[in-house]
């Protein structure tokens, strides 16, 4: 519980810094629409809040960063209406979302393909959780493209890396607590290689 509370405090501090004009990312343009030769691209999208998250405002996660990792490597963080276009070599990967709890996703990707994953905000009483929603054809690709072009694209900067380093012990504890649960879950998130565009 103490670990979770510390993570919540760090998230609050991140929000405070965000309000002061310092952010753990840079907004970059233009939006990348395809991977470089030999690579695959996974576009993580955090759309507008909806449902309970929308009604609760900032308490529903409006100002809480979704911390994103590839295996154990920090790759960035997302606020609502932000996206992160992440390029990787073809192959298999495991991704992690850290918040009040943790979620994981398996991904298999092919060279030259672009994949979409939405990040859902889940209010959890005193904290915020996040859930991977890999897009394996269940959403209209044209709508995903529209989201991709409309949302701000962010890349991590030095401040984000420093925040991740300070939070690493807490992230490891979240992983230890939730990774086995995810592995044993029947509905664990998986991004299929065939879902690439």
DOLOMI-712230 format. One record per residue (C-alpha): x, y, z; residue in three letters. Coordinates in steps of 0.25 Angstrom, whole numbers, plus 5000, padded with zeros to 4 digits. Example, Ala and Ser with C-alpha at 12.3 -4.5 7.8 and 13.67 -1.06 7.14 Angstrom:
504949825031Ala/505549965029Ser/
% end
This chain:
500050005000Unk/501150095003Unk/501750074990Unk/500450114983Unk/500350234991Unk/501750274987Unk/501450254973Unk/500150344974Unk/501050454981Unk/501950444969Unk/500850454959Unk/500250574967Unk/501650644966Unk/501650614951Unk/500350684950Unk/500850804958Unk/502050814949Unk/501150804937Unk/500350924942Unk/501651004944Unk/502050984929Unk/503050874932Unk/502750744926Unk/503350604925Unk/503250604910Unk/503350694897Unk/502250714887Unk/502850674874Unk/502350704859Unk/501950654849Unk/501250524853Unk/501950404848Unk/501050324839Unk/501950204836Unk/503150134841Unk/504550144835Unk/505050034827Unk/505249904834Unk/504549954847Unk/503049934852Unk/502350054859Unk/501350044871Unk/500550164873Unk/500050174887Unk/498850264888Unk/498150324900Unk/496850374895Unk/495850474902Unk/495350424915Unk/494050354915Unk/493050304925Unk/493350314940Unk/494750364937Unk/494050484929Unk/493050514940Unk/494150514951Unk/495050614944Unk/496450614949Unk/496050514960Unk/495750424948Unk/497150434942Unk/497150564934Unk/498550604940Unk/499150474943Unk/500250414934Unk/500150274929Unk/501550224930Unk/501950134919Unk/503050034918Unk/503549934908Unk/504049814916Unk/504749884927Unk/505150014918Unk/504450144920Unk/503950194907Unk/503050314911Unk/501750354918Unk/500350404913Unk/499350494917Unk/497950494911Unk/497950544896Unk/499450504895Unk/500050394886Unk/501450324886Unk/501950264873Unk/502950164877Unk/503850094866Unk/504449954869Unk/505049834862Unk/504149724857Unk/503949624868Unk/503249604881Unk/503149694893Unk/502449714906Unk/501949854910Unk/501649914924Unk/500650024928Unk/500950074942Unk/499950154951Unk/499250124963Unk/499349974958Unk/500049914946Unk/499549854933Unk/500349784923Unk/500249744908Unk/500949644899Unk/501249694885Unk/501749634872Unk/502049724861Unk/502549714847Unk/503549804839Unk/502849914831Unk/501549914839Unk/500850014848Unk/500049964860Unk/499050044869Unk/498850024884Unk/497950114892Unk/498150134907Unk/496950134915Unk/496850214928Unk/496250144940Unk/495850214953Unk/496150134965Unk/495650204977Unk/496850274982Unk/497750254970Unk/497750234955Unk/497950104947Unk/498250084932Unk/497849974923Unk/498449934909Unk/497449924898Unk/498249864886Unk/497449894873Unk/497449764866Unk/496349804856Unk/495249824866Unk/495249974863Unk/495050044849Unk/496450074844Unk/496050204838Unk/495550254851Unk/496950214857Unk/497650284846Unk/496850414849Unk/497150404864Unk/498650384861Unk/498650514852Unk/497850594862Unk/498550564876Unk/499850624881Unk/501050534878Unk/502050534890Unk/503450484892Unk/504150464906Unk/505150564910Unk/506250574921Unk/505150614932Unk/504350494928Unk/505550404929Unk/505950454943Unk/504550434948Unk/504550294943Unk/505950264949Unk/505450324963Unk/504150234962Unk/504850104957Unk/504850034971Unk/503350064972Unk/503150014957Unk/503849884960Unk/502949854972Unk/501749884964Unk/502249784953Unk/502549674964Unk/501149694969Unk/500349694956Unk/501149624945Unk/500849484950Unk/499349524951Unk/499449574937Unk/500149444932Unk/499049354938Unk/497849444933Unk/497049384922Unk/496749524916Unk/498149574916Unk/498449684905Unk/499149634893Unk/499549714880Unk/499549624868Unk/500549624857Unk/499449614847Unk/498749744852Unk/499849834846Unk/499449934835Unk/
% end
